[in-house]
Amino acid sequence: MTTYDFISKALDLDPLDQVPDISSYVHEPIPAWNKGFNHFGSKENHPCYGKPLTEKHRNKIAAARQGSKASIETRLKMSEMRKGKPANCSMSGKKHSEETKQKIAAKSKGFSEATRKKQKEYMTGLKLSDEIRTKMSDSHKGKTHSEETRQKISAAAKQRWANR
């Protein structure tokens, strides 16, 4: 199914109703291998070329395309086309300023009391499966803290006990 078929289905268009007078658009006979909907010679000659679609039309096109999947070949072509190009990210190739970095760090340092309370309520009574507990246990086996880290952990624990 071609893109035009999706669009015409979404917009409830009849291809023959869309061609006002093809004699003014067709400069040469349509070749046998191109018997699709290309009566205008090129896309620039199409009466809708360059005109933005309305929100209603975009929704209809989206609804018509919903559930259709690209073939493996098409997905491979799209993948090859994107390789070597930066991700479509607004921060791509940019760096945060020192001020912004400090703001981000300050925001992520501590949670508010209300947030901590919500997290505690969520985690209370949450039972992890034996499989998850085993995976978590295995991921920590064989790791040791440095002496400096042990001192920090000890100091933090003593501080917590002192504040009780």
TORKOL-4160 file (C-alpha; in steps of 0.2 Angstrom, whole numbers, padded with zeros to 4 digits, m for minus):
164
<pt num="1" X="0000" Y="0000" Z="0000"/>
<pt num="2" X="0008" Y="0017" Z="m0005"/>
<pt num="3" X="0008" Y="0033" Z="0005"/>
<pt num="4" X="m0005" Y="0040" Z="m0006"/>
<pt num="5" X="m0017" Y="0025" Z="m0003"/>
<pt num="6" X="m0015" Y="0029" Z="0016"/>
<pt num="7" X="m0018" Y="0047" Z="0014"/>
<pt num="8" X="m0033" Y="0045" Z="0002"/>
<pt num="9" X="m0040" Y="0032" Z="0014"/>
<pt num="10" X="m0038" Y="0044" Z="0029"/>
<pt num="11" X="m0045" Y="0059" Z="0020"/>
<pt num="12" X="m0059" Y="0049" Z="0011"/>
<pt num="13" X="m0053" Y="0055" Z="m0006"/>
<pt num="14" X="m0057" Y="0047" Z="m0022"/>
<pt num="15" X="m0041" Y="0049" Z="m0033"/>
<pt num="16" X="m0051" Y="0053" Z="m0049"/>
<pt num="17" X="m0060" Y="0067" Z="m0039"/>
<pt num="18" X="m0043" Y="0075" Z="m0035"/>
<pt num="19" X="m0037" Y="0077" Z="m0053"/>
<pt num="20" X="m0045" Y="0094" Z="m0059"/>
<pt num="21" X="m0039" Y="0093" Z="m0077"/>
<pt num="22" X="m0024" Y="0081" Z="m0080"/>
<pt num="23" X="m0021" Y="0087" Z="m0098"/>
<pt num="24" X="m0013" Y="0103" Z="m0091"/>
<pt num="25" X="m0002" Y="0093" Z="m0079"/>
<pt num="26" X="0003" Y="0078" Z="m0090"/>
<pt num="27" X="0017" Y="0082" Z="m0102"/>
<pt num="28" X="0020" Y="0065" Z="m0108"/>
<pt num="29" X="0011" Y="0048" Z="m0107"/>
<pt num="30" X="0013" Y="0039" Z="m0091"/>
<pt num="31" X="0026" Y="0025" Z="m0093"/>
<pt num="32" X="0020" Y="0007" Z="m0090"/>
<pt num="33" X="0030" Y="0005" Z="m0074"/>
<pt num="34" X="0022" Y="0021" Z="m0067"/>
<pt num="35" X="0004" Y="0018" Z="m0067"/>
<pt num="36" X="0001" Y="0024" Z="m0050"/>
<pt num="37" X="m0006" Y="0041" Z="m0044"/>
<pt num="38" X="0006" Y="0052" Z="m0053"/>
<pt num="39" X="m0004" Y="0062" Z="m0065"/>
<pt num="40" X="0005" Y="0078" Z="m0062"/>
<pt num="41" X="0022" Y="0074" Z="m0069"/>
<pt num="42" X="0031" Y="0079" Z="m0053"/>
<pt num="43" X="0026" Y="0082" Z="m0035"/>
<pt num="44" X="0029" Y="0101" Z="m0037"/>
<pt num="45" X="0014" Y="0101" Z="m0050"/>
<pt num="46" X="0002" Y="0094" Z="m0037"/>
<pt num="47" X="m0011" Y="0106" Z="m0031"/>
<pt num="48" X="m0008" Y="0102" Z="m0013"/>
<pt num="49" X="0011" Y="0103" Z="m0014"/>
<pt num="50" X="0018" Y="0114" Z="0000"/>
<pt num="51" X="0002" Y="0117" Z="0009"/>
<pt num="52" X="0002" Y="0112" Z="0027"/>
<pt num="53" X="m0011" Y="0099" Z="0033"/>
<pt num="54" X="m0024" Y="0103" Z="0045"/>
<pt num="55" X="m0024" Y="0095" Z="0062"/>
<pt num="56" X="m0040" Y="0085" Z="0057"/>
<pt num="57" X="m0031" Y="0078" Z="0042"/>
<pt num="58" X="m0016" Y="0074" Z="0051"/>
<pt num="59" X="m0026" Y="0064" Z="0064"/>
<pt num="60" X="m0035" Y="0055" Z="0050"/>
<pt num="61" X="m0019" Y="0050" Z="0042"/>
<pt num="62" X="m0012" Y="0044" Z="0059"/>
<pt num="63" X="m0028" Y="0034" Z="0061"/>
<pt num="64" X="m0026" Y="0026" Z="0044"/>
<pt num="65" X="m0008" Y="0022" Z="0047"/>
<pt num="66" X="m0011" Y="0015" Z="0065"/>
<pt num="67" X="m0007" Y="m0003" Z="0066"/>
<pt num="68" X="0004" Y="m0004" Z="0050"/>
<pt num="69" X="0022" Y="m0009" Z="0052"/>
<pt num="70" X="0037" Y="m0006" Z="0041"/>
<pt num="71" X="0045" Y="m0021" Z="0033"/>
<pt num="72" X="0062" Y="m0027" Z="0039"/>
<pt num="73" X="0070" Y="m0020" Z="0023"/>
<pt num="74" X="0062" Y="m0003" Z="0026"/>
<pt num="75" X="0068" Y="m0003" Z="0044"/>
<pt num="76" X="0085" Y="m0007" Z="0039"/>
<pt num="77" X="0085" Y="0007" Z="0026"/>
<pt num="78" X="0079" Y="0019" Z="0040"/>
<pt num="79" X="0093" Y="0013" Z="0052"/>
<pt num="80" X="0106" Y="0015" Z="0038"/>
<pt num="81" X="0100" Y="0032" Z="0034"/>
<pt num="82" X="0101" Y="0038" Z="0053"/>
<pt num="83" X="0119" Y="0031" Z="0056"/>
<pt num="84" X="0132" Y="0043" Z="0059"/>
<pt num="85" X="0120" Y="0057" Z="0062"/>
<pt num="86" X="0117" Y="0065" Z="0079"/>
<pt num="87" X="0102" Y="0060" Z="0089"/>
<pt num="88" X="0087" Y="0071" Z="0088"/>
<pt num="89" X="0091" Y="0079" Z="0104"/>
<pt num="90" X="0090" Y="0098" Z="0109"/>
<pt num="91" X="0106" Y="0097" Z="0119"/>
<pt num="92" X="0116" Y="0087" Z="0105"/>
<pt num="93" X="0133" Y="0095" Z="0103"/>
<pt num="94" X="0130" Y="0108" Z="0117"/>
<pt num="95" X="0136" Y="0109" Z="0135"/>
<pt num="96" X="0128" Y="0115" Z="0151"/>
<pt num="97" X="0135" Y="0131" Z="0159"/>
<pt num="98" X="0143" Y="0130" Z="0176"/>
<pt num="99" X="0128" Y="0139" Z="0183"/>
<pt num="100" X="0116" Y="0126" Z="0176"/>
<pt num="101" X="0127" Y="0112" Z="0182"/>
<pt num="102" X="0126" Y="0119" Z="0200"/>
<pt num="103" X="0107" Y="0121" Z="0198"/>
<pt num="104" X="0105" Y="0103" Z="0193"/>
<pt num="105" X="0117" Y="0096" Z="0206"/>
<pt num="106" X="0107" Y="0106" Z="0220"/>
<pt num="107" X="0091" Y="0100" Z="0214"/>
<pt num="108" X="0096" Y="0082" Z="0214"/>
<pt num="109" X="0105" Y="0082" Z="0231"/>
<pt num="110" X="0090" Y="0080" Z="0242"/>
<pt num="111" X="0072" Y="0076" Z="0241"/>
<pt num="112" X="0059" Y="0086" Z="0250"/>
<pt num="113" X="0051" Y="0079" Z="0266"/>
<pt num="114" X="0035" Y="0076" Z="0256"/>
<pt num="115" X="0044" Y="0066" Z="0243"/>
<pt num="116" X="0053" Y="0056" Z="0255"/>
<pt num="117" X="0036" Y="0052" Z="0264"/>
<pt num="118" X="0028" Y="0046" Z="0247"/>
<pt num="119" X="0043" Y="0035" Z="0244"/>
<pt num="120" X="0042" Y="0027" Z="0261"/>
<pt num="121" X="0024" Y="0024" Z="0259"/>
<pt num="122" X="0026" Y="0016" Z="0242"/>
<pt num="123" X="0041" Y="0005" Z="0248"/>
<pt num="124" X="0033" Y="0000" Z="0264"/>
<pt num="125" X="0026" Y="m0018" Z="0262"/>
<pt num="126" X="0033" Y="m0020" Z="0245"/>
<pt num="127" X="0038" Y="m0038" Z="0243"/>
<pt num="128" X="0052" Y="m0042" Z="0231"/>
<pt num="129" X="0052" Y="m0060" Z="0223"/>
<pt num="130" X="0065" Y="m0072" Z="0227"/>
<pt num="131" X="0072" Y="m0071" Z="0210"/>
<pt num="132" X="0074" Y="m0052" Z="0211"/>
<pt num="133" X="0082" Y="m0053" Z="0228"/>
<pt num="134" X="0094" Y="m0066" Z="0221"/>
<pt num="135" X="0099" Y="m0055" Z="0206"/>
<pt num="136" X="0102" Y="m0040" Z="0218"/>
<pt num="137" X="0112" Y="m0051" Z="0229"/>
<pt num="138" X="0123" Y="m0058" Z="0215"/>
<pt num="139" X="0126" Y="m0041" Z="0208"/>
<pt num="140" X="0135" Y="m0035" Z="0224"/>
<pt num="141" X="0145" Y="m0051" Z="0228"/>
<pt num="142" X="0164" Y="m0049" Z="0226"/>
<pt num="143" X="0163" Y="m0030" Z="0228"/>
<pt num="144" X="0172" Y="m0021" Z="0242"/>
<pt num="145" X="0172" Y="m0003" Z="0248"/>
<pt num="146" X="0188" Y="0007" Z="0249"/>
<pt num="147" X="0194" Y="0012" Z="0267"/>
<pt num="148" X="0190" Y="0030" Z="0263"/>
<pt num="149" X="0172" Y="0025" Z="0258"/>
<pt num="150" X="0170" Y="0014" Z="0274"/>
<pt num="151" X="0175" Y="0029" Z="0285"/>
<pt num="152" X="0162" Y="0040" Z="0276"/>
<pt num="153" X="0148" Y="0026" Z="0279"/>
<pt num="154" X="0153" Y="0025" Z="0297"/>
<pt num="155" X="0153" Y="0043" Z="0300"/>
<pt num="156" X="0136" Y="0045" Z="0292"/>
<pt num="157" X="0129" Y="0030" Z="0302"/>
<pt num="158" X="0135" Y="0038" Z="0318"/>
<pt num="159" X="0127" Y="0054" Z="0313"/>
<pt num="160" X="0110" Y="0046" Z="0310"/>
<pt num="161" X="0111" Y="0037" Z="0327"/>
<pt num="162" X="0116" Y="0053" Z="0336"/>
<pt num="163" X="0101" Y="0062" Z="0328"/>
<pt num="164" X="0088" Y="0049" Z="0334"/>
